């Protein structure tokens, strides 16, 4: 399985999982089968809130899942339509969240847990 983690700074498996998918500067992709870790830049980082294009952000990388602190409803729907599962990070680092994935204990995000915005008192689940 290929799992994507949005991060502010690539520190390999010790990278801290970013709180918001769309505005993360980079993505670290862990390929469990190959045992590899690669980093790509977010190709859609500068977008209006609510207009995230997660497929463009991943620059054509195929992933099976994303683990993130928070994400908007539009991005979640677009990823789910591509059959990409989105999980709520429970650990601080990629390594901690990979252990939780292996134990099958990370919760999958639902629309009710997505970010509604950051302005005028709107809240997020992160």
MOTA-V674220 format. One record per helix or strand of 3 or more residues. SS is the DSSP state (helix for helix, strand for strand). FROM is the first residue (numbers start at 0). LEN is the number of residues. If there is no record, write none. Layout:
BEGIN
ss-><SS & SS>
from-><FROM & FROM>
len-><LEN & LEN>
END
This chain:
BEGIN
ss-><strand & helix & strand & strand & helix & strand & helix & strand & helix & helix>
from-><1 & 11 & 25 & 35 & 53 & 64 & 72 & 84 & 93 & 110>
len-><6 & 3 & 6 & 6 & 4 & 4 & 9 & 4 & 9 & 3>
END
